[in-house]
Amino acid sequence: MKDEALQIGRYEIFVFNDGLFEAKAEYLHHLDGPEASASTVERWGKTSTMLDVNCFALRGPDGDMLIDTGAGTAWGPGFGHARPAMEAKGFTPESITCVLLTHIHGDHAYGLLNDDGTAYFPNADILVPHADLAFFGDPALRETVSEARRGGFTVADKMQRAYGSRIRSLSAGPIFEGIEAVPLPGHTPGQMGFSLQGSEDDLLILADALHIAELQLADPKLGLVFDLDPVQSAATRLATLEQAAQHGWIVGGGHLHGFGRIERAQTGFRMIGL
């Protein structure tokens, strides 16, 4: 499925892996407290797992677009793999007319930049969730969050320097024909998913509402330290999984492996790959 496009309505959509991120057991936190976190880690039996870092390329009647960009070259030689893979499918930096960001984190937005900090996509407008722009664009708020949650402020500053007036604020609702922005707050204040409507199947790119599928599908109350609001993030995750299962949506995400469908399971949910 990695090398094949889905046809959803007006759009062909590809998922590209930019690299792998090591999610360590120490990053896990459970809403029920440290004992619940420790119990989860013990049952899991791992010290870490490697997560896909994905971006999505859309080809439609109005041209080429991206949902997220990966980390580009900012996170070292283990990343930046999406760029040559996209070019092999005909998506060049010059052909991209619009980038839809799910949220302002480095593994989703640093692919916007060249090594020297200039714009990698010379012809693209960058649509960014309004609440993320307001939060991460305010340096005074940096000290109000823990170190693990401060990266978005640096990303926002670099993004603004590179793209300036080409950055546009994104609100929930229709963006283009067949594409809607869906609020998924919690991981960041303004995190958005993107829904593509088709005649037979609908697709939801659920951003980072789900990180470690093997754990969080069974227990949506489990989150990561990078969630800015853990309570809201868990509520968003549960509601999104319930809707995806109820409606039979195809889903993809920033850290999921390919596309799949969500089903209810005896405990929580499960994802069935396409």
C-alpha positions as semicolon CSV with decimal commas, in nm:
position;residue;x (nm);y (nm);z (nm)
1;M;0,000;0,000;0,000
2;K;0,295;0,233;0,061
3;D;0,369;0,277;-0,310
4;E;0,010;0,287;-0,428
5;A;-0,227;0,581;-0,437
6;L;-0,574;0,582;-0,293
7;Q;-0,838;0,747;-0,508
8;I;-1,070;0,943;-0,281
9;G;-1,313;1,163;-0,470
10;R;-1,120;1,412;-0,679
11;Y;-0,781;1,319;-0,533
12;E;-0,509;1,061;-0,558
13;I;-0,337;1,045;-0,220
14;F;0,000;0,891;-0,142
15;V;0,163;0,834;0,197
16;F;0,539;0,884;0,214
17;N;0,763;0,781;0,502
18;D;1,020;1,046;0,593
19;G;1,204;0,842;0,856
20;L;1,156;0,659;1,184
21;F;1,121;0,813;1,529
22;E;1,209;0,617;1,842
23;A;0,922;0,643;2,089
24;K;1,065;0,539;2,425
25;A;0,864;0,378;2,703
26;E;0,951;0,672;2,926
27;Y;0,752;0,900;2,694
28;L;0,427;0,721;2,782
29;H;0,183;0,865;3,031
30;H;-0,157;0,740;3,136
31;L;-0,446;0,955;3,254
32;D;-0,495;0,720;3,549
33;G;-0,150;0,807;3,682
34;P;0,207;0,673;3,714
35;E;0,100;0,326;3,830
36;A;-0,117;0,281;3,519
37;S;0,173;0,400;3,302
38;A;0,413;0,156;3,469
39;S;0,164;-0,129;3,432
40;T;0,126;-0,055;3,060
41;V;0,502;-0,055;3,007
42;E;0,537;-0,382;3,197
43;R;0,271;-0,554;2,987
44;W;0,418;-0,407;2,669
45;G;0,755;-0,560;2,745
46;K;0,950;-0,308;2,535
47;T;1,175;-0,014;2,609
48;S;1,085;0,162;2,281
49;T;0,930;0,126;1,939
50;M;1,004;0,284;1,603
51;L;0,726;0,499;1,459
52;D;0,679;0,603;1,098
53;V;0,704;0,976;1,036
54;N;0,468;1,036;0,744
55;C;0,354;1,303;0,506
56;F;0,085;1,280;0,239
57;A;0,082;1,404;-0,119
58;L;-0,241;1,481;-0,302
59;R;-0,284;1,508;-0,677
60;G;-0,609;1,658;-0,800
61;P;-0,768;1,885;-1,060
62;D;-0,625;2,195;-0,891
63;G;-0,268;2,068;-0,876
64;D;-0,037;1,909;-0,621
65;M;-0,072;1,955;-0,245
66;L;0,082;1,812;0,071
67;I;-0,054;1,728;0,413
68;D;0,248;1,775;0,642
69;T;0,608;1,758;0,520
70;G;0,806;1,528;0,748
71;A;1,121;1,651;0,922
72;G;1,321;1,714;0,607
73;T;1,693;1,735;0,686
74;A;1,646;1,903;1,025
75;W;1,654;1,580;1,226
76;G;1,964;1,429;1,070
77;P;2,041;1,163;0,810
78;G;1,769;0,928;0,932
79;F;1,508;1,163;0,789
80;G;1,437;1,342;0,462
81;H;1,345;1,022;0,276
82;A;1,005;1,156;0,167
83;R;1,158;1,412;-0,068
84;P;1,316;1,174;-0,322
85;A;1,021;0,936;-0,290
86;M;0,778;1,217;-0,374
87;E;0,989;1,334;-0,668
88;A;0,987;0,979;-0,804
89;K;0,606;1,009;-0,817
90;G;0,621;1,348;-0,987
91;F;0,576;1,572;-0,681
92;T;0,850;1,836;-0,705
93;P;0,912;2,133;-0,473
94;E;0,797;2,362;-0,756
95;S;0,477;2,168;-0,828
96;I;0,340;2,193;-0,474
97;T;0,092;2,480;-0,456
98;C;-0,037;2,426;-0,102
99;V;0,079;2,260;0,219
100;L;-0,180;2,176;0,484
101;L;-0,016;2,143;0,824
102;T;-0,192;1,932;1,085
103;H;0,003;2,107;1,363
104;I;0,328;2,287;1,435
105;H;0,575;2,017;1,536
106;G;0,913;1,953;1,377
107;D;0,836;1,608;1,238
108;H;0,540;1,756;1,051
109;A;0,673;2,099;0,951
110;Y;1,053;2,106;0,925
111;G;1,027;1,960;0,574
112;L;0,913;2,308;0,476
113;L;1,272;2,430;0,506
114;N;1,600;2,403;0,322
115;D;1,920;2,354;0,524
116;D;1,976;2,731;0,522
117;G;1,627;2,801;0,657
118;T;1,478;2,922;0,330
119;A;1,153;2,793;0,179
120;Y;1,180;2,446;0,024
121;F;0,849;2,494;-0,162
122;P;0,886;2,815;-0,365
123;N;0,527;2,826;-0,495
124;A;0,327;2,697;-0,198
125;D;0,091;2,864;0,043
126;I;0,112;2,714;0,392
127;L;-0,220;2,663;0,571
128;V;-0,173;2,630;0,948
129;P;-0,433;2,577;1,223
130;H;-0,527;2,912;1,373
131;A;-0,490;2,809;1,738
132;D;-0,143;2,665;1,675
133;L;-0,032;2,988;1,508
134;A;-0,164;3,189;1,800
135;F;-0,003;2,967;2,063
136;F;0,336;2,878;1,915
137;G;0,364;3,222;1,756
138;D;0,368;3,384;2,101
139;P;0,719;3,354;2,254
140;A;0,584;3,463;2,593
141;L;0,401;3,132;2,622
142;R;0,716;2,922;2,578
143;E;0,796;2,918;2,950
144;T;0,444;2,806;3,039
145;V;0,502;2,452;2,906
146;S;0,754;2,178;2,983
147;E;1,074;2,135;2,782
148;A;0,928;1,836;2,593
149;R;0,649;2,059;2,462
150;R;0,847;2,366;2,352
151;G;0,968;2,258;2,009
152;G;0,671;2,414;1,831
153;F;0,786;2,765;1,922
154;T;1,114;2,719;1,736
155;V;0,935;2,562;1,440
156;A;0,685;2,849;1,422
157;D;0,962;3,109;1,422
158;K;1,160;2,938;1,145
159;M;0,847;2,880;0,939
160;Q;0,747;3,246;0,967
161;R;1,094;3,362;0,859
162;A;1,087;3,135;0,553
163;Y;0,732;3,185;0,429
164;G;0,608;3,514;0,577
165;S;0,286;3,627;0,413
166;R;0,241;3,291;0,242
167;I;0,137;3,144;0,578
168;R;-0,241;3,144;0,607
169;S;-0,454;3,075;0,913
170;L;-0,669;2,762;0,888
171;S;-1,010;2,718;1,053
172;A;-1,232;2,412;1,075
173;G;-1,457;2,334;0,779
174;P;-1,426;2,309;0,400
175;I;-1,091;2,413;0,251
176;F;-1,113;2,290;-0,107
177;E;-1,377;2,090;-0,287
178;G;-1,377;1,748;-0,120
179;I;-1,139;1,842;0,165
180;E;-1,237;1,959;0,514
181;A;-1,033;2,053;0,819
182;V;-1,143;1,862;1,131
183;P;-1,049;1,987;1,482
184;L;-0,842;1,733;1,679
185;P;-0,716;1,941;1,973
186;G;-0,509;1,824;2,266
187;H;-0,178;1,715;2,120
188;T;-0,143;2,082;2,031
189;P;-0,405;2,355;2,084
190;G;-0,507;2,369;1,719
191;Q;-0,425;2,027;1,577
192;M;-0,637;1,952;1,272
193;G;-0,712;1,637;1,082
194;F;-0,814;1,644;0,717
195;S;-1,115;1,463;0,577
196;L;-1,136;1,371;0,210
197;Q;-1,480;1,280;0,085
198;G;-1,531;1,022;-0,188
199;S;-1,829;0,859;-0,355
200;E;-1,753;0,521;-0,196
201;D;-1,498;0,582;0,082
202;D;-1,405;0,875;0,302
203;L;-1,054;0,922;0,436
204;L;-0,946;1,091;0,759
205;I;-0,585;1,194;0,812
206;L;-0,594;1,196;1,190
207;A;-0,258;1,366;1,247
208;D;-0,116;1,276;1,591
209;A;-0,445;1,186;1,753
210;L;-0,288;0,839;1,749
211;H;0,085;0,777;1,792
212;I;0,152;0,421;1,906
213;A;-0,132;0,225;1,752
214;E;-0,037;-0,106;1,916
215;L;-0,100;0,049;2,259
216;Q;-0,339;0,340;2,217
217;L;-0,601;0,158;2,013
218;A;-0,659;-0,078;2,305
219;D;-0,631;0,202;2,563
220;P;-0,708;0,552;2,429
221;K;-0,633;0,701;2,773
222;L;-0,265;0,637;2,707
223;G;-0,074;0,934;2,567
224;L;0,277;1,070;2,517
225;V;0,460;1,346;2,702
226;F;0,442;1,559;2,387
227;D;0,064;1,604;2,428
228;L;0,013;1,964;2,538
229;D;-0,321;1,884;2,703
230;P;-0,326;1,512;2,794
231;V;-0,692;1,509;2,902
232;Q;-0,816;1,678;2,587
233;S;-0,585;1,467;2,373
234;A;-0,729;1,144;2,516
235;A;-1,086;1,269;2,469
236;T;-1,008;1,360;2,107
237;R;-0,849;1,020;2,045
238;L;-1,147;0,828;2,184
239;A;-1,403;1,037;1,995
240;T;-1,208;1,011;1,669
241;L;-1,169;0,634;1,694
242;E;-1,538;0,592;1,774
243;Q;-1,639;0,800;1,471
244;A;-1,394;0,622;1,241
245;A;-1,528;0,283;1,351
246;Q;-1,891;0,393;1,325
247;H;-1,858;0,541;0,977
248;G;-1,608;0,293;0,832
249;W;-1,363;0,564;0,735
250;I;-1,022;0,487;0,594
251;V;-0,761;0,646;0,820
252;G;-0,401;0,749;0,794
253;G;-0,184;0,938;1,039
254;G;0,146;1,102;1,107
255;H;0,279;0,788;1,273
256;L;0,061;0,505;1,143
257;H;0,189;0,245;0,899
258;G;0,000;0,302;0,576
259;F;-0,379;0,324;0,557
260;G;-0,641;0,115;0,733
261;R;-0,984;0,106;0,892
262;I;-1,070;0,124;1,261
263;E;-1,288;-0,145;1,414
264;R;-1,419;-0,191;1,766
265;A;-1,248;-0,473;1,954
266;Q;-1,315;-0,656;2,278
267;T;-1,088;-0,404;2,445
268;G;-1,091;-0,068;2,273
269;F;-1,024;-0,071;1,899
270;R;-0,805;-0,227;1,633
271;M;-0,682;-0,114;1,293
272;I;-0,713;-0,335;0,986
273;G;-0,468;-0,242;0,710
274;L;-0,585;-0,202;0,352
